[in-house]
Amino acid sequence: MGYLSGMTLTSTRPPEPAEHQEPAEHQEPAEHQEPEQRGFDRKWLIAGAAALVLILVVALILAAIGSAGDGTRATGGHTVTGPVENPEEATVELLTGATSVTVRAADLDGHLYRVSTPDGARQRPLVSRSGTVVHVELGDSGESGPSAVEIVVRTGTTWRVRLVAGATRDTVDLSGARVSGVEFVGGVGSIDLTLPRPSGTVEVRMTGGTGSWATHLPADVPVRVTAGSGAGAVTVDGTTRNGVAAGTTVTGDGWDAAADRFDIVATAGMSSLTVDRR
């Protein structure tokens, strides 16, 4: 679906005729620059703001990861599982920061979830459950290995995924599951998200800021993208917009009338967002 509509645009007035330009020694003040120059400067300002967002996101990530071991010492192993107990829908929340976060779906043979960190990792999983909500925290293992966690969720359940804490990289592949929503709350250096066909409107929300964000969707499913705080670049189905202003919305053909669709909302800043098809 490479044809888009609904892009918010900023109009500009036409340039003054050449004969009315002031001599070089009588240049107009900066606020009277020609529209083309103002547009060029505006895009550079947005790109600079996106770079600043990335710096702030990295700082937040480092703070989150640095404090990840301040909680309870984990005394169990590096893998935790939980029984299905027949939930048709469930939510999983990651509440502790890590360098690498992976979420994927698989047939877990009677388990609802499996949370693991590598052998020798500096963190071990601490998992609790409140009804259909699975809370994942990471405790200090006393070891000095990598800061990484993998969360595997059951394919037969409809999932809402909330990554509350920061990470250097979030890799979320839910192509084998059913999904009701995904939320990136903590700051993330980079996001790679793969989603299955939606049922109804599936919202993907990013509120913590990110550097690069790639989202892979099934073919022919309408998508709407909102850059609430702007972006250095937004690419949807092969069409790239640079220096994207805050509040810009890109609406794919057929989105308004579609029963099953994606709504991608970025309320925080980002350097780049790419939406493609798989």
C-alpha positions as CSV (number, residue, x, y, z in Angstrom):
1,M,0.0,0.0,0.0
2,G,2.3,2.7,-1.3
3,Y,-0.3,5.5,-1.7
4,L,-0.9,7.8,1.2
5,S,-3.3,10.7,2.0
6,G,-3.9,13.0,5.0
7,M,-0.4,14.4,5.5
8,T,-0.5,17.6,7.4
9,L,1.3,20.3,5.4
10,T,2.4,23.9,6.1
11,S,1.6,26.4,3.4
12,T,4.1,29.1,2.3
13,R,3.7,32.3,0.4
14,P,5.3,32.7,-3.1
15,P,8.7,34.4,-3.3
16,E,8.8,38.2,-4.1
17,P,9.7,39.1,-7.7
18,A,13.5,39.6,-8.2
19,E,13.2,43.3,-9.0
20,H,11.8,44.0,-5.5
21,Q,14.7,42.4,-3.7
22,E,16.7,44.7,-1.4
23,P,20.4,45.3,-2.2
24,A,22.9,43.2,-0.2
25,E,23.6,46.1,2.3
26,H,19.9,46.5,3.0
27,Q,18.9,42.8,3.6
28,E,15.6,42.3,5.4
29,P,15.8,40.9,9.0
30,A,15.9,37.1,9.4
31,E,12.1,36.9,10.0
32,H,11.5,38.1,6.4
33,Q,13.6,35.3,4.7
34,E,12.1,33.8,1.6
35,P,9.7,30.8,2.2
36,E,12.1,28.3,0.7
37,Q,14.9,29.4,3.1
38,R,12.5,29.3,6.0
39,G,11.4,25.8,5.1
40,F,15.0,24.7,4.8
41,D,15.9,26.2,8.1
42,R,12.8,24.7,9.7
43,K,13.7,21.2,8.6
44,W,17.2,21.6,10.0
45,L,15.7,22.8,13.3
46,I,13.4,19.7,13.4
47,A,16.3,17.4,12.6
48,G,18.4,19.0,15.4
49,A,15.5,18.5,17.8
50,A,15.3,14.9,16.8
51,A,19.0,14.5,17.5
52,L,18.5,16.1,20.9
53,V,15.7,13.6,21.6
54,L,18.1,10.8,20.8
55,I,20.6,12.1,23.3
56,L,18.0,12.5,26.0
57,V,16.7,9.0,25.3
58,V,20.1,7.5,25.6
59,A,20.6,9.3,29.0
60,L,17.3,7.9,30.2
61,I,18.2,4.4,29.1
62,L,21.5,4.5,30.9
63,A,19.8,5.7,34.0
64,A,17.2,2.9,33.8
65,I,19.8,0.2,33.2
66,G,22.1,1.6,35.9
67,S,19.4,1.3,38.5
68,A,18.1,-2.1,37.3
69,G,20.1,-4.0,40.0
70,D,19.0,-1.9,42.9
71,G,16.0,-4.1,43.8
72,T,15.7,-7.4,45.5
73,R,18.4,-10.0,44.9
74,A,17.0,-12.7,42.7
75,T,17.7,-16.2,44.1
76,G,16.0,-18.3,41.5
77,G,17.3,-19.5,38.1
78,H,17.5,-17.6,34.9
79,T,14.1,-18.9,33.5
80,V,10.6,-18.5,34.9
81,T,7.4,-19.9,33.4
82,G,3.7,-19.7,34.4
83,P,0.7,-21.8,33.7
84,V,-2.0,-20.9,31.2
85,E,-5.1,-21.0,33.4
86,N,-7.1,-20.5,30.2
87,P,-6.9,-16.7,29.7
88,E,-8.2,-15.6,26.3
89,E,-6.5,-12.2,26.7
90,A,-3.5,-11.2,28.8
91,T,-1.1,-8.3,29.4
92,V,2.6,-8.6,29.9
93,E,4.5,-5.6,31.5
94,L,8.3,-5.3,31.7
95,L,9.1,-3.0,34.6
96,T,12.9,-3.1,34.8
97,G,15.4,-1.7,32.4
98,A,17.8,-3.9,30.3
99,T,20.2,-3.4,27.5
100,S,18.5,-5.8,25.2
101,V,14.8,-6.7,25.4
102,T,13.2,-9.4,23.1
103,V,9.5,-10.3,23.1
104,R,8.2,-13.1,20.8
105,A,5.4,-15.6,20.5
106,A,5.7,-19.4,20.5
107,D,3.8,-22.6,21.4
108,L,4.7,-23.0,25.1
109,D,3.1,-26.4,25.7
110,G,0.8,-25.5,28.5
111,H,2.6,-22.3,29.7
112,L,1.3,-18.8,29.4
113,Y,4.8,-17.2,29.3
114,R,8.5,-17.9,29.6
115,V,10.9,-15.2,30.8
116,S,14.6,-15.8,30.7
117,T,17.9,-14.1,31.0
118,P,21.2,-15.6,29.7
119,D,23.3,-17.8,32.0
120,G,25.7,-15.6,33.9
121,A,23.7,-12.5,33.2
122,R,23.7,-9.7,35.8
123,Q,19.9,-10.0,36.1
124,R,17.4,-12.8,36.8
125,P,13.7,-12.6,36.2
126,L,11.2,-11.9,39.0
127,V,7.7,-12.6,37.7
128,S,4.3,-12.0,39.4
129,R,0.8,-12.2,38.2
130,S,-2.4,-10.3,39.0
131,G,-5.3,-11.9,37.2
132,T,-4.5,-11.7,33.5
133,V,-1.6,-9.2,34.0
134,V,2.0,-10.6,34.1
135,H,4.5,-8.3,35.7
136,V,8.1,-8.9,34.8
137,E,10.9,-7.4,36.9
138,L,14.7,-8.1,36.8
139,G,16.6,-8.6,40.1
140,D,20.3,-8.5,40.7
141,S,21.9,-11.9,40.1
142,G,25.2,-11.1,41.6
143,E,26.9,-12.0,38.3
144,S,28.6,-9.8,35.8
145,G,27.2,-11.0,32.5
146,P,25.0,-9.2,29.9
147,S,21.9,-7.2,30.7
148,A,19.3,-9.0,28.4
149,V,15.9,-10.5,28.8
150,E,13.7,-12.6,26.5
151,I,9.9,-12.8,27.1
152,V,8.1,-15.5,25.2
153,V,4.3,-15.4,25.2
154,R,1.8,-18.1,24.3
155,T,0.5,-18.0,20.7
156,G,-3.1,-18.9,21.6
157,T,-3.7,-15.8,23.8
158,T,-4.5,-12.2,22.6
159,W,-1.7,-10.1,24.1
160,R,-1.2,-6.5,25.1
161,V,2.5,-5.8,25.6
162,R,3.8,-2.8,27.7
163,L,7.5,-2.2,27.9
164,V,7.6,0.3,30.8
165,A,11.3,0.5,31.4
166,G,14.0,1.7,29.2
167,A,16.3,-0.3,26.9
168,T,19.0,0.1,24.4
169,R,17.1,-2.1,21.9
170,D,13.6,-3.5,21.9
171,T,12.9,-6.4,19.5
172,V,9.2,-7.4,19.5
173,D,8.0,-10.0,17.1
174,L,4.4,-10.9,17.7
175,S,3.7,-12.2,14.2
176,G,2.8,-15.6,15.6
177,A,0.3,-14.2,18.2
178,R,-2.9,-12.2,18.4
179,V,-2.3,-8.6,19.6
180,S,-4.6,-6.0,21.1
181,G,-2.0,-3.3,21.6
182,V,1.7,-2.5,22.1
183,E,3.1,0.3,24.2
184,F,6.7,1.5,24.5
185,V,6.7,3.6,27.7
186,G,10.4,3.8,28.6
187,G,13.0,5.5,26.4
188,V,14.5,3.1,23.8
189,G,17.6,3.5,21.6
190,S,16.0,1.5,18.8
191,I,12.8,-0.4,18.2
192,D,12.1,-3.3,15.8
193,L,8.4,-4.3,15.9
194,T,6.7,-7.0,13.8
195,L,2.9,-7.4,14.1
196,P,0.3,-10.0,12.9
197,R,-3.0,-9.1,11.1
198,P,-5.1,-7.0,13.4
199,S,-8.6,-7.6,14.8
200,G,-10.3,-4.3,15.1
201,T,-8.1,-1.2,15.7
202,V,-4.7,-2.1,17.2
203,E,-2.9,0.8,18.7
204,V,0.8,1.0,19.0
205,R,2.0,3.8,21.2
206,M,5.4,5.2,22.0
207,T,5.6,7.7,24.8
208,G,9.2,7.5,26.0
209,G,11.2,8.7,23.0
210,T,13.4,6.6,20.6
211,G,16.2,6.9,18.1
212,S,15.2,4.6,15.2
213,W,11.9,2.8,15.0
214,A,11.1,0.1,12.4
215,T,7.6,-1.4,12.3
216,H,6.8,-4.4,10.0
217,L,3.1,-5.0,9.1
218,P,1.2,-7.5,7.0
219,A,0.4,-6.4,3.5
220,D,-2.8,-4.5,2.6
221,V,-3.7,-3.5,6.2
222,P,-4.5,0.2,6.5
223,V,-2.2,2.2,8.9
224,R,-2.3,5.7,10.4
225,V,0.9,7.3,11.8
226,T,0.9,10.3,14.2
227,A,4.1,12.0,15.0
228,G,2.9,14.0,18.1
229,S,6.3,15.5,18.8
230,G,7.7,15.5,15.3
231,A,10.6,13.4,13.8
232,G,13.7,13.7,11.8
233,A,12.1,11.4,9.1
234,V,9.0,9.3,8.7
235,T,8.8,6.7,6.0
236,V,5.5,4.9,5.4
237,D,5.2,2.3,2.6
238,G,8.2,3.7,0.8
239,T,7.3,7.4,1.0
240,T,9.7,9.4,3.2
241,R,9.0,12.8,4.8
242,N,11.9,14.6,6.3
243,G,11.8,17.2,9.0
244,V,8.4,16.1,10.2
245,A,6.6,18.7,12.3
246,A,4.9,18.0,15.6
247,G,1.3,16.8,15.2
248,T,1.8,15.5,11.6
249,T,-0.5,12.6,10.7
250,V,0.0,10.2,7.8
251,T,-3.2,8.3,7.0
252,G,-3.1,5.3,4.6
253,D,-5.7,4.7,2.0
254,G,-8.8,3.0,3.4
255,W,-8.0,3.6,7.0
256,D,-11.1,5.5,7.9
257,A,-13.5,2.8,6.6
258,A,-11.4,-0.2,7.7
259,A,-12.7,-2.5,10.5
260,D,-9.2,-4.0,11.0
261,R,-6.3,-1.5,11.1
262,F,-3.2,-0.2,12.8
263,D,-3.0,3.2,14.6
264,I,0.7,4.1,15.4
265,V,1.0,7.0,17.8
266,A,4.3,8.6,18.8
267,T,3.7,11.2,21.6
268,A,7.4,11.6,22.3
269,G,10.1,12.6,19.9
270,M,12.0,10.2,17.6
271,S,14.8,10.5,15.1
272,S,13.2,8.2,12.5
273,L,10.2,5.9,12.0
274,T,9.9,3.4,9.1
275,V,6.7,1.4,8.4
276,D,7.0,-1.4,5.8
277,R,5.3,-4.7,4.9
278,R,6.2,-8.3,5.4
